[in-house]
Amino acid sequence: MDIPTLQKIVVAALEDIKARDIEVIDTSTHTPLFDRIVIASAESSRQTRALAQNVQDKVKEAGGEVLSIEGQDTGEWVLVDLGSIVVHVMQPAVRSYYKLEELWNTTPASRRAATSR
């Protein structure tokens, strides 16, 4: 499955269960391991697990492959590895602590916010 199609499926699956602050980061120029990271927030461990499960179900329904899912036991941060796309579903406190967006984006968050106005 091509990356744009897989990305659309992932984002739609997250939106279906009301994920918040969905962000897609193109990592193709930063690492050969994967091409995109999708980060989303969930309000509870139950919603985090439900979002990850919905991503897995929708990708499989479309004929895609899910390599692994990690973190479902606690539900604070669930990672869904789709090969070319890695999905991170996180509770807000965990997302704020690890700041994955800042690790992968080349433009600092403060400058990104200022330039998008």
Biopython code that builds the backbone (N, CA, C, O; Angstrom):
import numpy as np
from Bio.PDB.StructureBuilder import StructureBuilder

atoms = [
    (1, "MET", "N", (0.850, -1.173, 0.000)),
    (1, "MET", "CA", (0.000, 0.000, 0.000)),
    (1, "MET", "C", (0.900, 1.242, 0.000)),
    (1, "MET", "O", (1.895, 1.294, 0.722)),
    (2, "ASP", "N", (0.543, 2.231, -0.809)),
    (2, "ASP", "CA", (1.378, 3.433, -0.858)),
    (2, "ASP", "C", (1.176, 4.293, 0.399)),
    (2, "ASP", "O", (0.161, 4.189, 1.088)),
    (3, "ILE", "N", (2.155, 5.129, 0.671)),
    (3, "ILE", "CA", (2.178, 5.908, 1.910)),
    (3, "ILE", "C", (1.009, 6.900, 2.013)),
    (3, "ILE", "O", (0.386, 6.970, 3.073)),
    (4, "PRO", "N", (0.684, 7.668, 0.964)),
    (4, "PRO", "CA", (-0.455, 8.591, 1.090)),
    (4, "PRO", "C", (-1.777, 7.882, 1.421)),
    (4, "PRO", "O", (-2.567, 8.383, 2.220)),
    (5, "THR", "N", (-2.009, 6.732, 0.815)),
    (5, "THR", "CA", (-3.235, 5.976, 1.091)),
    (5, "THR", "C", (-3.239, 5.478, 2.532)),
    (5, "THR", "O", (-4.242, 5.612, 3.234)),
    (6, "LEU", "N", (-2.125, 4.906, 2.972)),
    (6, "LEU", "CA", (-2.018, 4.418, 4.339)),
    (6, "LEU", "C", (-2.191, 5.562, 5.338)),
    (6, "LEU", "O", (-2.856, 5.398, 6.361)),
    (7, "GLN", "N", (-1.604, 6.699, 5.046)),
    (7, "GLN", "CA", (-1.725, 7.871, 5.916)),
    (7, "GLN", "C", (-3.182, 8.304, 6.043)),
    (7, "GLN", "O", (-3.637, 8.615, 7.143)),
    (8, "LYS", "N", (-3.915, 8.327, 4.939)),
    (8, "LYS", "CA", (-5.331, 8.709, 4.979)),
    (8, "LYS", "C", (-6.142, 7.736, 5.830)),
    (8, "LYS", "O", (-7.018, 8.151, 6.589)),
    (9, "ILE", "N", (-5.852, 6.451, 5.703)),
    (9, "ILE", "CA", (-6.558, 5.434, 6.488)),
    (9, "ILE", "C", (-6.290, 5.634, 7.979)),
    (9, "ILE", "O", (-7.206, 5.564, 8.798)),
    (10, "VAL", "N", (-5.032, 5.883, 8.319)),
    (10, "VAL", "CA", (-4.652, 6.072, 9.721)),
    (10, "VAL", "C", (-5.339, 7.296, 10.309)),
    (10, "VAL", "O", (-5.925, 7.218, 11.389)),
    (11, "VAL", "N", (-5.274, 8.416, 9.616)),
    (11, "VAL", "CA", (-5.872, 9.657, 10.125)),
    (11, "VAL", "C", (-7.387, 9.497, 10.251)),
    (11, "VAL", "O", (-7.971, 9.936, 11.241)),
    (12, "ALA", "N", (-8.024, 8.880, 9.271)),
    (12, "ALA", "CA", (-9.474, 8.662, 9.336)),
    (12, "ALA", "C", (-9.838, 7.758, 10.518)),
    (12, "ALA", "O", (-10.834, 7.999, 11.201)),
    (13, "ALA", "N", (-9.036, 6.725, 10.757)),
    (13, "ALA", "CA", (-9.296, 5.815, 11.888)),
    (13, "ALA", "C", (-9.170, 6.548, 13.213)),
    (13, "ALA", "O", (-9.936, 6.285, 14.139)),
    (14, "LEU", "N", (-8.226, 7.452, 13.315)),
    (14, "LEU", "CA", (-8.061, 8.241, 14.535)),
    (14, "LEU", "C", (-9.214, 9.225, 14.708)),
    (14, "LEU", "O", (-9.721, 9.408, 15.814)),
    (15, "GLU", "N", (-9.620, 9.850, 13.626)),
    (15, "GLU", "CA", (-10.725, 10.811, 13.689)),
    (15, "GLU", "C", (-12.045, 10.129, 14.043)),
    (15, "GLU", "O", (-12.897, 10.734, 14.693)),
    (16, "ASP", "N", (-12.222, 8.866, 13.619)),
    (16, "ASP", "CA", (-13.443, 8.105, 13.912)),
    (16, "ASP", "C", (-13.728, 8.033, 15.404)),
    (16, "ASP", "O", (-14.888, 8.062, 15.817)),
    (17, "ILE", "N", (-12.686, 7.939, 16.209)),
    (17, "ILE", "CA", (-12.861, 7.767, 17.656)),
    (17, "ILE", "C", (-12.416, 9.027, 18.398)),
    (17, "ILE", "O", (-12.046, 8.978, 19.571)),
    (18, "LYS", "N", (-12.458, 10.134, 17.702)),
    (18, "LYS", "CA", (-12.257, 11.459, 18.309)),
    (18, "LYS", "C", (-10.877, 11.685, 18.922)),
    (18, "LYS", "O", (-10.765, 12.259, 20.005)),
    (19, "ALA", "N", (-9.836, 11.240, 18.236)),
    (19, "ALA", "CA", (-8.477, 11.576, 18.674)),
    (19, "ALA", "C", (-8.304, 13.085, 18.560)),
    (19, "ALA", "O", (-8.909, 13.728, 17.703)),
    (20, "ARG", "N", (-7.483, 13.631, 19.423)),
    (20, "ARG", "CA", (-7.245, 15.073, 19.404)),
    (20, "ARG", "C", (-5.830, 15.366, 18.929)),
    (20, "ARG", "O", (-4.934, 14.529, 19.043)),
    (21, "ASP", "N", (-5.646, 16.559, 18.398)),
    (21, "ASP", "CA", (-4.316, 17.067, 18.033)),
    (21, "ASP", "C", (-3.522, 16.073, 17.185)),
    (21, "ASP", "O", (-2.378, 15.749, 17.504)),
    (22, "ILE", "N", (-4.129, 15.602, 16.118)),
    (22, "ILE", "CA", (-3.461, 14.665, 15.224)),
    (22, "ILE", "C", (-2.407, 15.423, 14.425)),
    (22, "ILE", "O", (-2.696, 16.450, 13.811)),
    (23, "GLU", "N", (-1.203, 14.911, 14.441)),
    (23, "GLU", "CA", (-0.119, 15.539, 13.688)),
    (23, "GLU", "C", (0.616, 14.465, 12.875)),
    (23, "GLU", "O", (0.960, 13.402, 13.392)),
    (24, "VAL", "N", (0.844, 14.764, 11.610)),
    (24, "VAL", "CA", (1.591, 13.870, 10.723)),
    (24, "VAL", "C", (2.934, 14.521, 10.438)),
    (24, "VAL", "O", (2.994, 15.679, 10.025)),
    (25, "ILE", "N", (4.011, 13.779, 10.660)),
    (25, "ILE", "CA", (5.358, 14.298, 10.448)),
    (25, "ILE", "C", (6.054, 13.439, 9.400)),
    (25, "ILE", "O", (6.133, 12.218, 9.535)),
    (26, "ASP", "N", (6.552, 14.085, 8.362)),
    (26, "ASP", "CA", (7.316, 13.401, 7.319)),
    (26, "ASP", "C", (8.739, 13.199, 7.827)),
    (26, "ASP", "O", (9.472, 14.166, 8.036)),
    (27, "THR", "N", (9.123, 11.959, 8.024)),
    (27, "THR", "CA", (10.458, 11.639, 8.547)),
    (27, "THR", "C", (11.364, 11.025, 7.481)),
    (27, "THR", "O", (12.452, 10.541, 7.794)),
    (28, "SER", "N", (10.926, 11.044, 6.247)),
    (28, "SER", "CA", (11.664, 10.360, 5.177)),
    (28, "SER", "C", (13.071, 10.919, 4.966)),
    (28, "SER", "O", (13.956, 10.200, 4.501)),
    (29, "THR", "N", (13.287, 12.186, 5.303)),
    (29, "THR", "CA", (14.632, 12.756, 5.143)),
    (29, "THR", "C", (15.476, 12.626, 6.410)),
    (29, "THR", "O", (16.655, 12.980, 6.412)),
    (30, "HIS", "N", (14.870, 12.117, 7.490)),
    (30, "HIS", "CA", (15.579, 12.002, 8.770)),
    (30, "HIS", "C", (16.025, 10.579, 9.108)),
    (30, "HIS", "O", (17.003, 10.390, 9.830)),
    (31, "THR", "N", (15.307, 9.576, 8.585)),
    (31, "THR", "CA", (15.619, 8.188, 8.913)),
    (31, "THR", "C", (15.174, 7.274, 7.784)),
    (31, "THR", "O", (14.166, 7.543, 7.131)),
    (32, "PRO", "N", (15.904, 6.207, 7.547)),
    (32, "PRO", "CA", (15.470, 5.232, 6.545)),
    (32, "PRO", "C", (14.503, 4.184, 7.120)),
    (32, "PRO", "O", (14.035, 3.311, 6.389)),
    (33, "LEU", "N", (14.208, 4.266, 8.406)),
    (33, "LEU", "CA", (13.396, 3.242, 9.066)),
    (33, "LEU", "C", (11.909, 3.347, 8.752)),
    (33, "LEU", "O", (11.229, 2.327, 8.642)),
    (34, "PHE", "N", (11.395, 4.565, 8.606)),
    (34, "PHE", "CA", (9.989, 4.788, 8.298)),
    (34, "PHE", "C", (9.847, 6.163, 7.658)),
    (34, "PHE", "O", (10.741, 7.003, 7.759)),
    (35, "ASP", "N", (8.709, 6.380, 6.997)),
    (35, "ASP", "CA", (8.503, 7.624, 6.248)),
    (35, "ASP", "C", (7.626, 8.656, 6.945)),
    (35, "ASP", "O", (7.730, 9.850, 6.665)),
    (36, "ARG", "N", (6.766, 8.205, 7.847)),
    (36, "ARG", "CA", (5.870, 9.123, 8.538)),
    (36, "ARG", "C", (5.719, 8.689, 9.998)),
    (36, "ARG", "O", (5.821, 7.513, 10.347)),
    (37, "ILE", "N", (5.469, 9.705, 10.831)),
    (37, "ILE", "CA", (5.029, 9.470, 12.202)),
    (37, "ILE", "C", (3.692, 10.181, 12.327)),
    (37, "ILE", "O", (3.544, 11.328, 11.905)),
    (38, "VAL", "N", (2.733, 9.500, 12.902)),
    (38, "VAL", "CA", (1.450, 10.113, 13.202)),
    (38, "VAL", "C", (1.318, 10.111, 14.718)),
    (38, "VAL", "O", (1.450, 9.066, 15.356)),
    (39, "ILE", "N", (1.057, 11.283, 15.292)),
    (39, "ILE", "CA", (0.914, 11.426, 16.737)),
    (39, "ILE", "C", (-0.491, 11.942, 17.016)),
    (39, "ILE", "O", (-0.966, 12.871, 16.362)),
    (40, "ALA", "N", (-1.153, 11.325, 18.000)),
    (40, "ALA", "CA", (-2.499, 11.754, 18.379)),
    (40, "ALA", "C", (-2.661, 11.655, 19.884)),
    (40, "ALA", "O", (-1.986, 10.863, 20.542)),
    (41, "SER", "N", (-3.552, 12.457, 20.418)),
    (41, "SER", "CA", (-3.834, 12.441, 21.856)),
    (41, "SER", "C", (-5.184, 11.796, 22.131)),
    (41, "SER", "O", (-6.112, 11.871, 21.326)),
    (42, "ALA", "N", (-5.264, 11.155, 23.304)),
    (42, "ALA", "CA", (-6.499, 10.534, 23.778)),
    (42, "ALA", "C", (-6.700, 10.924, 25.237)),
    (42, "ALA", "O", (-5.734, 11.174, 25.958)),
    (43, "GLU", "N", (-7.937, 10.973, 25.660)),
    (43, "GLU", "CA", (-8.259, 11.450, 27.005)),
    (43, "GLU", "C", (-8.086, 10.409, 28.105)),
    (43, "GLU", "O", (-7.972, 10.773, 29.275)),
    (44, "SER", "N", (-8.064, 9.141, 27.766)),
    (44, "SER", "CA", (-7.972, 8.094, 28.778)),
    (44, "SER", "C", (-7.241, 6.889, 28.209)),
    (44, "SER", "O", (-7.042, 6.781, 26.999)),
    (45, "SER", "N", (-6.846, 5.989, 29.093)),
    (45, "SER", "CA", (-6.181, 4.771, 28.617)),
    (45, "SER", "C", (-7.150, 3.930, 27.790)),
    (45, "SER", "O", (-6.738, 3.254, 26.848)),
    (46, "ARG", "N", (-8.410, 3.970, 28.133)),
    (46, "ARG", "CA", (-9.410, 3.234, 27.357)),
    (46, "ARG", "C", (-9.494, 3.778, 25.932)),
    (46, "ARG", "O", (-9.519, 3.004, 24.975)),
    (47, "GLN", "N", (-9.538, 5.109, 25.785)),
    (47, "GLN", "CA", (-9.599, 5.708, 24.455)),
    (47, "GLN", "C", (-8.299, 5.476, 23.690)),
    (47, "GLN", "O", (-8.323, 5.249, 22.480)),
    (48, "THR", "N", (-7.174, 5.532, 24.385)),
    (48, "THR", "CA", (-5.880, 5.288, 23.737)),
    (48, "THR", "C", (-5.852, 3.900, 23.112)),
    (48, "THR", "O", (-5.456, 3.735, 21.958)),
    (49, "ARG", "N", (-6.273, 2.912, 23.880)),
    (49, "ARG", "CA", (-6.308, 1.539, 23.367)),
    (49, "ARG", "C", (-7.322, 1.392, 22.234)),
    (49, "ARG", "O", (-7.064, 0.690, 21.256)),
    (50, "ALA", "N", (-8.475, 2.053, 22.364)),
    (50, "ALA", "CA", (-9.501, 1.976, 21.322)),
    (50, "ALA", "C", (-9.017, 2.602, 20.020)),
    (50, "ALA", "O", (-9.272, 2.071, 18.939)),
    (51, "LEU", "N", (-8.323, 3.721, 20.121)),
    (51, "LEU", "CA", (-7.781, 4.373, 18.922)),
    (51, "LEU", "C", (-6.768, 3.475, 18.222)),
    (51, "LEU", "O", (-6.812, 3.311, 17.003)),
    (52, "ALA", "N", (-5.857, 2.898, 18.997)),
    (52, "ALA", "CA", (-4.842, 2.013, 18.412)),
    (52, "ALA", "C", (-5.501, 0.792, 17.764)),
    (52, "ALA", "O", (-5.097, 0.361, 16.684)),
    (53, "GLN", "N", (-6.500, 0.249, 18.419)),
    (53, "GLN", "CA", (-7.207, -0.910, 17.864)),
    (53, "GLN", "C", (-7.934, -0.543, 16.582)),
    (53, "GLN", "O", (-7.951, -1.329, 15.634)),
    (54, "ASN", "N", (-8.543, 0.653, 16.538)),
    (54, "ASN", "CA", (-9.251, 1.090, 15.338)),
    (54, "ASN", "C", (-8.283, 1.287, 14.169)),
    (54, "ASN", "O", (-8.597, 0.937, 13.031)),
    (55, "VAL", "N", (-7.109, 1.846, 14.453)),
    (55, "VAL", "CA", (-6.090, 1.980, 13.409)),
    (55, "VAL", "C", (-5.728, 0.600, 12.869)),
    (55, "VAL", "O", (-5.689, 0.388, 11.658)),
    (56, "GLN", "N", (-5.466, -0.326, 13.773)),
    (56, "GLN", "CA", (-5.112, -1.684, 13.367)),
    (56, "GLN", "C", (-6.229, -2.304, 12.511)),
    (56, "GLN", "O", (-5.954, -2.864, 11.450)),
    (57, "ASP", "N", (-7.463, -2.206, 12.959)),
    (57, "ASP", "CA", (-8.591, -2.799, 12.230)),
    (57, "ASP", "C", (-8.758, -2.193, 10.846)),
    (57, "ASP", "O", (-8.936, -2.921, 9.869)),
    (58, "LYS", "N", (-8.702, -0.860, 10.751)),
    (58, "LYS", "CA", (-8.922, -0.185, 9.466)),
    (58, "LYS", "C", (-7.798, -0.479, 8.470)),
    (58, "LYS", "O", (-8.047, -0.636, 7.275)),
    (59, "VAL", "N", (-6.563, -0.552, 8.967)),
    (59, "VAL", "CA", (-5.438, -0.875, 8.081)),
    (59, "VAL", "C", (-5.578, -2.298, 7.556)),
    (59, "VAL", "O", (-5.367, -2.545, 6.369)),
    (60, "LYS", "N", (-5.931, -3.227, 8.424)),
    (60, "LYS", "CA", (-6.105, -4.619, 7.989)),
    (60, "LYS", "C", (-7.272, -4.761, 7.016)),
    (60, "LYS", "O", (-7.184, -5.514, 6.045)),
    (61, "GLU", "N", (-8.368, -4.040, 7.270)),
    (61, "GLU", "CA", (-9.521, -4.069, 6.358)),
    (61, "GLU", "C", (-9.135, -3.591, 4.963)),
    (61, "GLU", "O", (-9.670, -4.077, 3.967)),
    (62, "ALA", "N", (-8.208, -2.640, 4.893)),
    (62, "ALA", "CA", (-7.777, -2.089, 3.600)),
    (62, "ALA", "C", (-6.685, -2.936, 2.949)),
    (62, "ALA", "O", (-6.198, -2.597, 1.871)),
    (63, "GLY", "N", (-6.303, -4.025, 3.592)),
    (63, "GLY", "CA", (-5.292, -4.909, 3.022)),
    (63, "GLY", "C", (-3.876, -4.586, 3.450)),
    (63, "GLY", "O", (-2.923, -5.148, 2.910)),
    (64, "GLY", "N", (-3.722, -3.690, 4.411)),
    (64, "GLY", "CA", (-2.399, -3.327, 4.912)),
    (64, "GLY", "C", (-1.925, -4.285, 5.995)),
    (64, "GLY", "O", (-2.672, -5.146, 6.459)),
    (65, "GLU", "N", (-0.681, -4.117, 6.380)),
    (65, "GLU", "CA", (-0.075, -4.998, 7.376)),
    (65, "GLU", "C", (0.284, -4.204, 8.631)),
    (65, "GLU", "O", (0.844, -3.111, 8.551)),
    (66, "VAL", "N", (-0.046, -4.769, 9.783)),
    (66, "VAL", "CA", (0.343, -4.205, 11.070)),
    (66, "VAL", "C", (1.485, -5.059, 11.597)),
    (66, "VAL", "O", (1.310, -6.249, 11.861)),
    (67, "LEU", "N", (2.663, -4.444, 11.751)),
    (67, "LEU", "CA", (3.828, -5.204, 12.200)),
    (67, "LEU", "C", (3.781, -5.496, 13.688)),
    (67, "LEU", "O", (4.092, -6.608, 14.113)),
    (68, "SER", "N", (3.388, -4.490, 14.496)),
    (68, "SER", "CA", (3.273, -4.725, 15.937)),
    (68, "SER", "C", (2.520, -3.580, 16.604)),
    (68, "SER", "O", (2.369, -2.490, 16.051)),
    (69, "ILE", "N", (2.056, -3.873, 17.812)),
    (69, "ILE", "CA", (1.437, -2.865, 18.673)),
    (69, "ILE", "C", (2.079, -3.010, 20.044)),
    (69, "ILE", "O", (2.182, -4.112, 20.582)),
    (70, "GLU", "N", (2.506, -1.892, 20.596)),
    (70, "GLU", "CA", (3.152, -1.886, 21.914)),
    (70, "GLU", "C", (2.434, -0.911, 22.835)),
    (70, "GLU", "O", (1.936, 0.120, 22.383)),
    (71, "GLY", "N", (2.377, -1.232, 24.123)),
    (71, "GLY", "CA", (1.858, -0.309, 25.121)),
    (71, "GLY", "C", (0.403, -0.462, 25.474)),
    (71, "GLY", "O", (-0.129, 0.349, 26.233)),
    (72, "GLN", "N", (-0.258, -1.469, 24.954)),
    (72, "GLN", "CA", (-1.678, -1.634, 25.238)),
    (72, "GLN", "C", (-1.952, -2.011, 26.695)),
    (72, "GLN", "O", (-3.058, -1.799, 27.191)),
    (73, "ASP", "N", (-0.967, -2.561, 27.371)),
    (73, "ASP", "CA", (-1.185, -2.971, 28.758)),
    (73, "ASP", "C", (-1.482, -1.776, 29.661)),
    (73, "ASP", "O", (-2.378, -1.864, 30.500)),
    (74, "THR", "N", (-0.759, -0.664, 29.518)),
    (74, "THR", "CA", (-1.011, 0.507, 30.353)),
    (74, "THR", "C", (-1.936, 1.507, 29.680)),
    (74, "THR", "O", (-2.744, 2.151, 30.351)),
    (75, "GLY", "N", (-1.830, 1.646, 28.375)),
    (75, "GLY", "CA", (-2.691, 2.568, 27.642)),
    (75, "GLY", "C", (-2.298, 4.036, 27.729)),
    (75, "GLY", "O", (-3.024, 4.898, 27.234)),
    (76, "GLU", "N", (-1.173, 4.329, 28.342)),
    (76, "GLU", "CA", (-0.727, 5.723, 28.392)),
    (76, "GLU", "C", (-0.134, 6.165, 27.060)),
    (76, "GLU", "O", (-0.305, 7.307, 26.634)),
    (77, "TRP", "N", (0.573, 5.227, 26.405)),
    (77, "TRP", "CA", (1.204, 5.502, 25.118)),
    (77, "TRP", "C", (1.186, 4.200, 24.342)),
    (77, "TRP", "O", (1.866, 3.241, 24.706)),
    (78, "VAL", "N", (0.408, 4.168, 23.273)),
    (78, "VAL", "CA", (0.322, 2.968, 22.450)),
    (78, "VAL", "C", (0.940, 3.275, 21.095)),
    (78, "VAL", "O", (0.596, 4.269, 20.455)),
    (79, "LEU", "N", (1.853, 2.417, 20.667)),
    (79, "LEU", "CA", (2.542, 2.572, 19.399)),
    (79, "LEU", "C", (2.044, 1.500, 18.440)),
    (79, "LEU", "O", (1.993, 0.320, 18.788)),
    (80, "VAL", "N", (1.679, 1.913, 17.239)),
    (80, "VAL", "CA", (1.251, 0.987, 16.194)),
    (80, "VAL", "C", (2.258, 1.092, 15.055)),
    (80, "VAL", "O", (2.379, 2.139, 14.419)),
    (81, "ASP", "N", (2.978, 0.006, 14.803)),
    (81, "ASP", "CA", (4.002, -0.012, 13.758)),
    (81, "ASP", "C", (3.408, -0.587, 12.482)),
    (81, "ASP", "O", (3.046, -1.761, 12.415)),
    (82, "LEU", "N", (3.316, 0.273, 11.468)),
    (82, "LEU", "CA", (2.779, -0.139, 10.171)),
    (82, "LEU", "C", (3.882, -0.241, 9.119)),
    (82, "LEU", "O", (3.596, -0.317, 7.924)),
    (83, "GLY", "N", (5.118, -0.242, 9.552)),
    (83, "GLY", "CA", (6.246, -0.301, 8.625)),
    (83, "GLY", "C", (6.647, 1.090, 8.175)),
    (83, "GLY", "O", (7.543, 1.694, 8.766)),
    (84, "SER", "N", (6.009, 1.602, 7.154)),
    (84, "SER", "CA", (6.365, 2.928, 6.639)),
    (84, "SER", "C", (5.772, 4.063, 7.470)),
    (84, "SER", "O", (6.201, 5.210, 7.348)),
    (85, "ILE", "N", (4.792, 3.750, 8.309)),
    (85, "ILE", "CA", (4.191, 4.739, 9.209)),
    (85, "ILE", "C", (4.171, 4.171, 10.621)),
    (85, "ILE", "O", (3.783, 3.024, 10.838)),
    (86, "VAL", "N", (4.596, 4.993, 11.577)),
    (86, "VAL", "CA", (4.528, 4.619, 12.988)),
    (86, "VAL", "C", (3.543, 5.557, 13.655)),
    (86, "VAL", "O", (3.685, 6.777, 13.579)),
    (87, "VAL", "N", (2.536, 4.979, 14.315)),
    (87, "VAL", "CA", (1.477, 5.755, 14.951)),
    (87, "VAL", "C", (1.701, 5.756, 16.461)),
    (87, "VAL", "O", (1.885, 4.701, 17.068)),
    (88, "HIS", "N", (1.685, 6.940, 17.058)),
    (88, "HIS", "CA", (1.817, 7.103, 18.506)),
    (88, "HIS", "C", (0.508, 7.685, 19.021)),
    (88, "HIS", "O", (0.142, 8.803, 18.656)),
    (89, "VAL", "N", (-0.198, 6.943, 19.862)),
    (89, "VAL", "CA", (-1.409, 7.439, 20.504)),
    (89, "VAL", "C", (-1.061, 7.622, 21.969)),
    (89, "VAL", "O", (-0.709, 6.664, 22.657)),
    (90, "MET", "N", (-1.160, 8.874, 22.450)),
    (90, "MET", "CA", (-0.650, 9.199, 23.777)),
    (90, "MET", "C", (-1.666, 9.994, 24.576)),
    (90, "MET", "O", (-2.469, 10.744, 24.020)),
    (91, "GLN", "N", (-1.620, 9.819, 25.888)),
    (91, "GLN", "CA", (-2.379, 10.698, 26.762)),
    (91, "GLN", "C", (-1.642, 12.036, 26.816)),
    (91, "GLN", "O", (-0.421, 12.067, 26.659)),
    (92, "PRO", "N", (-2.353, 13.134, 27.033)),
    (92, "PRO", "CA", (-1.741, 14.463, 26.966)),
    (92, "PRO", "C", (-0.503, 14.653, 27.845)),
    (92, "PRO", "O", (0.461, 15.277, 27.402)),
    (93, "ALA", "N", (-0.500, 14.142, 29.058)),
    (93, "ALA", "CA", (0.655, 14.324, 29.949)),
    (93, "ALA", "C", (1.894, 13.632, 29.389)),
    (93, "ALA", "O", (2.999, 14.166, 29.478)),
    (94, "VAL", "N", (1.714, 12.457, 28.818)),
    (94, "VAL", "CA", (2.833, 11.711, 28.229)),
    (94, "VAL", "C", (3.327, 12.424, 26.974)),
    (94, "VAL", "O", (4.532, 12.544, 26.749)),
    (95, "ARG", "N", (2.399, 12.888, 26.173)),
    (95, "ARG", "CA", (2.771, 13.595, 24.943)),
    (95, "ARG", "C", (3.534, 14.880, 25.265)),
    (95, "ARG", "O", (4.521, 15.208, 24.608)),
    (96, "SER", "N", (3.074, 15.585, 26.261)),
    (96, "SER", "CA", (3.735, 16.818, 26.670)),
    (96, "SER", "C", (5.136, 16.546, 27.222)),
    (96, "SER", "O", (6.052, 17.338, 27.001)),
    (97, "TYR", "N", (5.303, 15.449, 27.926)),
    (97, "TYR", "CA", (6.588, 15.111, 28.516)),
    (97, "TYR", "C", (7.631, 14.723, 27.459)),
    (97, "TYR", "O", (8.768, 15.192, 27.509)),
    (98, "TYR", "N", (7.245, 13.869, 26.505)),
    (98, "TYR", "CA", (8.213, 13.367, 25.519)),
    (98, "TYR", "C", (8.405, 14.286, 24.318)),
    (98, "TYR", "O", (9.464, 14.258, 23.692)),
    (99, "LYS", "N", (7.418, 15.088, 23.988)),
    (99, "LYS", "CA", (7.535, 16.077, 22.914)),
    (99, "LYS", "C", (8.118, 15.507, 21.612)),
    (99, "LYS", "O", (9.086, 16.037, 21.068)),
    (100, "LEU", "N", (7.519, 14.433, 21.132)),
    (100, "LEU", "CA", (8.006, 13.789, 19.908)),
    (100, "LEU", "C", (8.019, 14.729, 18.712)),
    (100, "LEU", "O", (8.893, 14.630, 17.851)),
    (101, "GLU", "N", (7.054, 15.638, 18.654)),
    (101, "GLU", "CA", (7.002, 16.580, 17.534)),
    (101, "GLU", "C", (8.295, 17.381, 17.445)),
    (101, "GLU", "O", (8.806, 17.627, 16.352)),
    (102, "GLU", "N", (8.816, 17.780, 18.582)),
    (102, "GLU", "CA", (10.044, 18.571, 18.588)),
    (102, "GLU", "C", (11.257, 17.732, 18.220)),
    (102, "GLU", "O", (12.217, 18.258, 17.655)),
    (103, "LEU", "N", (11.236, 16.457, 18.523)),
    (103, "LEU", "CA", (12.354, 15.590, 18.153)),
    (103, "LEU", "C", (12.457, 15.398, 16.639)),
    (103, "LEU", "O", (13.557, 15.335, 16.090)),
    (104, "TRP", "N", (11.304, 15.306, 15.968)),
    (104, "TRP", "CA", (11.308, 14.969, 14.555)),
    (104, "TRP", "C", (11.175, 16.146, 13.614)),
    (104, "TRP", "O", (11.598, 16.060, 12.461)),
    (105, "ASN", "N", (10.606, 17.231, 14.069)),
    (105, "ASN", "CA", (10.475, 18.402, 13.190)),
    (105, "ASN", "C", (11.774, 19.187, 13.188)),
    (105, "ASN", "O", (12.455, 19.277, 14.209)),
    (106, "THR", "N", (12.107, 19.743, 12.059)),
    (106, "THR", "CA", (13.344, 20.518, 11.963)),
    (106, "THR", "C", (13.141, 21.959, 12.407)),
    (106, "THR", "O", (14.106, 22.638, 12.760)),
    (107, "THR", "N", (11.898, 22.436, 12.395)),
    (107, "THR", "CA", (11.604, 23.791, 12.835)),
    (107, "THR", "C", (11.122, 23.739, 14.278)),
    (107, "THR", "O", (10.177, 23.010, 14.579)),
    (108, "PRO", "N", (11.751, 24.498, 15.181)),
    (108, "PRO", "CA", (11.286, 24.483, 16.587)),
    (108, "PRO", "C", (9.825, 24.885, 16.707)),
    (108, "PRO", "O", (9.336, 25.717, 15.942)),
    (109, "ALA", "N", (9.134, 24.293, 17.667)),
    (109, "ALA", "CA", (7.694, 24.521, 17.833)),
    (109, "ALA", "C", (7.356, 26.000, 17.982)),
    (109, "ALA", "O", (6.346, 26.453, 17.442)),
    (110, "SER", "N", (8.170, 26.757, 18.695)),
    (110, "SER", "CA", (7.861, 28.175, 18.887)),
    (110, "SER", "C", (7.904, 28.935, 17.557)),
    (110, "SER", "O", (7.087, 29.827, 17.328)),
    (111, "ARG", "N", (8.840, 28.592, 16.693)),
    (111, "ARG", "CA", (8.924, 29.256, 15.390)),
    (111, "ARG", "C", (7.827, 28.755, 14.456)),
    (111, "ARG", "O", (7.288, 29.534, 13.669)),
    (112, "ARG", "N", (7.485, 27.460, 14.532)),
    (112, "ARG", "CA", (6.410, 26.897, 13.709)),
    (112, "ARG", "C", (5.106, 27.616, 13.995)),
    (112, "ARG", "O", (4.385, 27.999, 13.073)),
    (113, "ALA", "N", (4.802, 27.801, 15.282)),
    (113, "ALA", "CA", (3.549, 28.462, 15.666)),
    (113, "ALA", "C", (3.536, 29.899, 15.182)),
    (113, "ALA", "O", (2.505, 30.385, 14.715)),
    (114, "ALA", "N", (4.653, 30.581, 15.285)),
    (114, "ALA", "CA", (4.721, 31.986, 14.887)),
    (114, "ALA", "C", (4.571, 32.144, 13.373)),
    (114, "ALA", "O", (3.947, 33.104, 12.919)),
    (115, "THR", "N", (5.125, 31.233, 12.590)),
    (115, "THR", "CA", (5.081, 31.364, 11.144)),
    (115, "THR", "C", (3.759, 30.901, 10.560)),
    (115, "THR", "O", (3.457, 31.235, 9.414)),
    (116, "SER", "N", (2.965, 30.150, 11.295)),
    (116, "SER", "CA", (1.702, 29.661, 10.743)),
    (116, "SER", "C", (0.557, 30.632, 10.959)),
    (116, "SER", "O", (-0.565, 30.361, 10.530)),
    (117, "ARG", "N", (0.806, 31.740, 11.603)),
    (117, "ARG", "CA", (-0.269, 32.731, 11.850)),
    (117, "ARG", "C", (-0.510, 33.587, 10.655)),
    (117, "ARG", "O", (-1.372, 34.465, 10.688)),
]
sb = StructureBuilder()
sb.init_structure("model")
sb.init_model(0)
sb.init_chain("A")
sb.init_seg("    ")
for serial, (resi, resn, name, xyz) in enumerate(atoms, 1):
    if name == "N":
        sb.init_residue(resn, " ", resi, " ")
    sb.init_atom(name, np.array(xyz, "f"), 0.0, 1.0, " ", f" {name:<3s}", serial, name[0])
structure = sb.get_structure()
